[in-house]
Amino acid sequence: MRLIFMGSPDFSVPVLDALVDAGHEIAAVYCQPPRPAGRGKKDRPTPVQARAEALGLEVRHPVSLKGAEAQADFAALNAEAAVVVAYGLILPQAILDAPKFGCLNIHASLLPRWRGAAPIHRVIMSGDAETGICIMQMEAGLDTGPVLLREATGIDAVETTGALHDRLSAMGARMIVDALAQLPDLTPQVQPEEGVTYAAKIDKAEAAIDWSQPAPQVSAQIRGLSPFPGAWTLMGDQRIKMLGCETTTGQGAPGTALDDLFTLACGQGAVRITRAQRAGKGAQESDVFLRGCPIPKGTILGG
């Protein structure tokens, strides 16, 4: 098929690769424009732009699609469908209507649960047992369109947002290829009105760990915010990011180290930290971290 691809971050790159590998013609790639990044604050292209240029594809990054000229340029591509995954701009109705088969969105949740900006973070932070991918026919509402394909996957008890992100990206890439192959024969399923939840954008203010919470909630926060922005706590005046953990038994005052192996008491139960990061250092597995920054039994974190 002749397609327009619309995406920006790392999550979208495997999808673009899968469409090219499946033999689809990519008429153009739309992504967010380069933005200042890094210490030098030089403009850096999005991962999708970098990959598209490496593939020799035309790249467009309009700041808006609301204008008549941008919409005419989009329609002139004469695409049969647009594939949209974490693009970053609202699509006006004229854009949604331009391709023959409309715009298909790869959404990383089991709709209608976790519509919105941060479904992977929120599904882990809420302690859900499963999530998945929906291939959705886009309409004007926020992730409200009918679902063409749906596939669920379980969430492991120690899985982080980073790990789940990579699994769902690969799943979405596989599923969109399947959806396009079956497109004329798929029956759109209207989303139910019950069970709607919204995955609000992550606020860094959510990242401070409250050790008085039960261990499952502390674990969900740590794993859900890993690798970014990273749930954190204080040891004295030093901020430590907790990037991986597992729940375990144990009791003590919240935030207290129960042994020398990074087991920390919560309001109920405990968590054992498996990955952490000090300010100015890279992320480290717990055994490496503790060699450079011991946390002896009885140490109290937080405050």
C-alpha positions as CSV (number, residue, x, y, z in Angstrom):
1,M,0.0,0.0,0.0
2,R,1.0,3.6,-0.4
3,L,1.3,5.0,3.1
4,I,2.0,8.1,5.1
5,F,3.9,7.4,8.3
6,M,3.4,9.7,11.3
7,G,5.5,9.2,14.4
8,S,8.4,10.8,16.4
9,P,10.0,8.9,19.4
10,D,11.9,5.6,19.7
11,F,8.7,3.7,20.2
12,S,7.7,4.5,16.5
13,V,11.0,3.4,14.8
14,P,10.4,-0.4,14.8
15,V,7.0,0.3,13.2
16,L,8.5,2.3,10.4
17,D,11.1,-0.4,9.8
18,A,8.3,-3.1,9.8
19,L,6.3,-1.2,7.2
20,V,9.3,-0.8,4.9
21,D,10.3,-4.5,5.4
22,A,6.8,-5.5,4.5
23,G,7.1,-3.8,1.1
24,H,4.8,-0.8,1.7
25,E,5.5,2.4,-0.2
26,I,6.1,5.3,2.3
27,A,5.0,8.4,0.5
28,A,6.3,10.7,3.3
29,V,7.2,10.6,7.0
30,Y,5.7,13.2,9.3
31,C,7.4,13.8,12.7
32,Q,8.1,16.5,15.3
33,P,10.7,19.1,14.2
34,P,14.2,18.9,15.6
35,R,14.5,20.5,19.0
36,P,17.5,21.7,21.2
37,A,18.9,18.8,23.2
38,G,22.1,17.9,25.0
39,R,24.6,20.1,26.7
40,G,25.2,22.2,23.6
41,K,21.5,22.7,23.1
42,K,21.9,22.0,19.4
43,D,18.8,21.0,17.3
44,R,18.5,17.2,17.4
45,P,16.1,15.3,15.0
46,T,13.6,12.9,16.4
47,P,14.5,9.2,16.3
48,V,12.0,8.7,13.5
49,Q,13.5,11.5,11.4
50,A,16.9,10.0,11.8
51,R,15.7,6.6,10.8
52,A,13.6,7.9,7.9
53,E,16.6,9.8,6.5
54,A,18.8,6.8,6.8
55,L,16.1,4.9,4.7
56,G,16.1,7.6,2.1
57,L,12.5,8.7,2.8
58,E,11.0,12.1,2.5
59,V,10.6,13.8,5.9
60,R,8.2,16.5,6.8
61,H,7.8,18.2,10.2
62,P,5.2,20.9,10.1
63,V,4.5,22.7,13.4
64,S,0.8,22.4,12.8
65,L,-1.6,20.6,10.4
66,K,-4.5,23.0,10.9
67,G,-3.7,25.2,7.9
68,A,-5.1,24.8,4.5
69,E,-1.7,24.6,2.9
70,A,-0.5,21.8,5.2
71,Q,-3.7,19.9,4.6
72,A,-3.4,20.2,0.9
73,D,0.2,19.0,0.9
74,F,-0.9,16.0,3.0
75,A,-3.9,15.2,0.6
76,A,-1.6,15.5,-2.4
77,L,0.4,12.5,-1.3
78,N,-2.6,10.3,-2.4
79,A,-2.0,7.8,0.3
80,E,-4.2,4.8,0.8
81,A,-3.7,5.0,4.6
82,A,-1.7,6.9,7.3
83,V,-0.1,5.0,10.1
84,V,0.1,7.1,13.3
85,V,2.1,6.1,16.3
86,A,3.2,8.6,19.0
87,Y,3.2,11.4,16.5
88,G,2.7,14.4,18.9
89,L,0.2,16.6,16.9
90,I,-3.6,16.6,16.9
91,L,-4.9,15.6,13.5
92,P,-7.7,17.8,12.1
93,Q,-10.7,16.1,10.4
94,A,-9.4,17.1,7.0
95,I,-6.2,15.0,7.7
96,L,-8.2,12.1,9.1
97,D,-10.3,12.0,6.0
98,A,-7.6,12.4,3.4
99,P,-6.3,8.8,2.9
100,K,-8.6,6.3,1.3
101,F,-8.7,4.1,4.4
102,G,-8.2,6.9,6.9
103,C,-5.6,7.1,9.6
104,L,-4.7,4.1,11.7
105,N,-3.3,4.6,15.2
106,I,-1.1,2.1,17.1
107,H,-2.1,2.6,20.8
108,A,-0.2,1.0,23.6
109,S,-3.1,-0.1,25.9
110,L,-6.3,-2.1,25.8
111,L,-8.7,0.6,24.9
112,P,-10.8,2.2,26.4
113,R,-8.5,1.7,29.4
114,W,-5.6,4.2,29.3
115,R,-6.5,6.6,26.6
116,G,-4.1,9.5,26.4
117,A,-0.4,10.5,26.6
118,A,1.3,8.0,28.9
119,P,-0.4,4.6,28.8
120,I,2.7,2.5,29.4
121,H,3.7,4.4,32.5
122,R,0.2,4.4,33.9
123,V,-0.5,0.7,33.4
124,I,2.5,-0.2,35.5
125,M,2.0,2.5,38.1
126,S,-1.6,1.3,38.6
127,G,-0.6,-2.3,39.1
128,D,-2.6,-3.7,36.1
129,A,-1.9,-7.3,35.4
130,E,-2.1,-6.9,31.6
131,T,-1.9,-4.4,28.8
132,G,-1.6,-4.7,25.0
133,I,-1.9,-3.0,21.7
134,C,-4.9,-1.7,19.8
135,I,-4.9,-0.8,16.1
136,M,-7.5,1.9,16.0
137,Q,-9.3,3.8,13.3
138,M,-8.7,7.4,14.3
139,E,-11.5,10.0,14.8
140,A,-11.6,13.5,16.3
141,G,-11.8,12.3,19.9
142,L,-8.8,11.4,22.1
143,D,-8.2,7.7,21.4
144,T,-12.0,7.1,21.0
145,G,-12.0,5.5,17.6
146,P,-13.2,2.0,16.8
147,V,-10.6,-0.8,17.2
148,L,-9.6,-3.0,14.2
149,L,-7.2,-5.3,16.0
150,R,-6.5,-6.0,19.7
151,E,-3.9,-8.2,21.4
152,A,-3.2,-8.5,25.2
153,T,0.0,-9.3,27.0
154,G,0.7,-9.9,30.7
155,I,2.9,-7.6,32.7
156,D,5.7,-9.2,34.7
157,A,6.0,-8.4,38.4
158,V,9.4,-6.8,37.9
159,E,8.8,-5.3,34.5
160,T,9.7,-1.6,34.0
161,T,8.2,1.0,31.7
162,G,11.3,0.8,29.6
163,A,11.1,-3.0,29.1
164,L,7.4,-2.9,28.5
165,H,7.8,0.0,26.0
166,D,10.2,-2.2,23.9
167,R,7.9,-5.2,24.0
168,L,4.8,-3.2,23.0
169,S,6.7,-1.4,20.2
170,A,7.6,-4.7,18.6
171,M,4.1,-6.0,19.1
172,G,2.6,-2.8,17.4
173,A,5.0,-3.2,14.5
174,R,3.9,-6.8,13.9
175,M,0.2,-6.0,14.4
176,I,0.0,-3.0,12.0
177,V,1.5,-5.1,9.2
178,D,-1.2,-7.7,9.9
179,A,-3.9,-5.1,10.0
180,L,-2.9,-3.6,6.7
181,A,-2.9,-7.0,5.0
182,Q,-6.4,-7.6,6.2
183,L,-7.7,-4.0,6.1
184,P,-10.6,-4.3,3.7
185,D,-12.0,-7.3,5.7
186,L,-11.6,-6.0,9.2
187,T,-14.7,-5.0,11.1
188,P,-14.2,-2.0,13.4
189,Q,-15.3,-2.6,17.0
190,V,-16.8,0.5,18.7
191,Q,-15.1,1.0,22.1
192,P,-17.4,0.4,25.1
193,E,-18.4,3.4,27.2
194,E,-17.6,1.6,30.4
195,G,-14.0,1.3,31.7
196,V,-12.6,4.5,30.2
197,T,-9.5,5.8,32.0
198,Y,-7.0,8.5,31.0
199,A,-3.3,8.2,31.1
200,A,-2.2,11.7,32.0
201,K,1.2,12.9,31.1
202,I,3.8,12.1,33.7
203,D,4.6,15.0,36.1
204,K,8.1,14.9,37.7
205,A,6.3,15.8,41.0
206,E,5.1,12.2,41.0
207,A,8.6,10.8,41.3
208,A,9.4,11.3,45.0
209,I,9.0,7.9,46.7
210,D,6.7,7.7,49.7
211,W,8.0,4.8,51.7
212,S,4.9,4.7,53.9
213,Q,3.0,3.2,51.0
214,P,2.6,-0.6,50.8
215,A,5.3,-2.4,48.9
216,P,3.2,-3.2,45.8
217,Q,2.5,0.6,45.3
218,V,6.1,1.5,45.9
219,S,7.2,-1.1,43.4
220,A,4.7,0.0,40.8
221,Q,5.9,3.6,41.2
222,I,9.6,2.7,40.8
223,R,9.0,0.4,37.9
224,G,6.5,2.7,36.2
225,L,8.8,5.7,36.3
226,S,11.9,3.7,35.0
227,P,13.9,4.8,33.2
228,F,12.3,8.3,33.0
229,P,11.9,10.4,35.0
230,G,13.0,7.9,37.6
231,A,11.5,7.6,41.1
232,W,13.8,9.0,43.7
233,T,14.6,9.2,47.4
234,L,17.1,11.0,49.5
235,M,20.0,9.5,51.5
236,G,21.1,12.5,53.5
237,D,21.3,15.3,51.0
238,Q,22.0,12.9,48.1
239,R,19.3,12.1,45.6
240,I,19.1,8.4,44.5
241,K,17.0,7.2,41.6
242,M,15.5,3.8,42.0
243,L,15.1,2.2,38.6
244,G,14.3,-1.5,39.3
245,C,12.9,-3.5,42.2
246,E,11.0,-6.5,43.4
247,T,8.7,-6.9,46.3
248,T,9.8,-9.1,49.2
249,T,9.0,-9.8,52.9
250,G,10.3,-7.7,55.8
251,Q,9.1,-5.0,58.1
252,G,10.5,-1.9,59.7
253,A,10.2,1.8,59.8
254,P,9.4,3.0,56.2
255,G,12.5,3.8,54.2
256,T,14.8,1.7,56.5
257,A,17.4,-0.6,55.0
258,L,16.6,-4.1,56.4
259,D,19.9,-5.6,55.3
260,D,23.1,-4.6,53.4
261,L,21.6,-5.8,50.1
262,F,19.3,-2.8,49.3
263,T,16.1,-4.2,50.9
264,L,14.0,-1.3,52.1
265,A,11.0,-1.3,54.4
266,C,7.7,0.1,53.1
267,G,4.5,0.8,55.0
268,Q,3.6,-2.8,54.5
269,G,6.3,-5.3,53.3
270,A,9.5,-4.3,51.6
271,V,11.1,-3.9,48.2
272,R,14.6,-5.0,47.1
273,I,16.2,-2.5,44.8
274,T,17.8,-4.1,41.7
275,R,18.9,-1.1,39.8
276,A,19.7,2.5,40.9
277,Q,21.5,5.7,40.0
278,R,23.3,8.4,41.8
279,A,23.4,12.0,40.6
280,G,26.1,12.4,38.0
281,K,26.5,8.7,37.5
282,G,25.1,6.1,35.1
283,A,22.4,3.6,36.1
284,Q,23.9,0.5,37.8
285,E,22.8,-2.9,38.9
286,S,22.4,-3.0,42.7
287,D,25.6,-5.0,43.4
288,V,27.7,-2.6,41.4
289,F,25.9,0.4,43.0
290,L,26.4,-0.8,46.5
291,R,30.1,-1.3,46.0
292,G,30.4,2.4,45.3
293,C,27.7,3.6,47.6
294,P,27.1,1.2,50.5
295,I,23.7,1.4,52.2
296,P,24.2,-0.5,55.5
297,K,21.4,-2.1,57.5
298,G,19.6,0.5,59.6
299,T,20.2,3.4,57.1
300,I,17.0,5.5,56.7
301,L,16.2,6.9,53.3
302,G,13.7,9.6,52.4
303,G,12.8,12.8,54.2
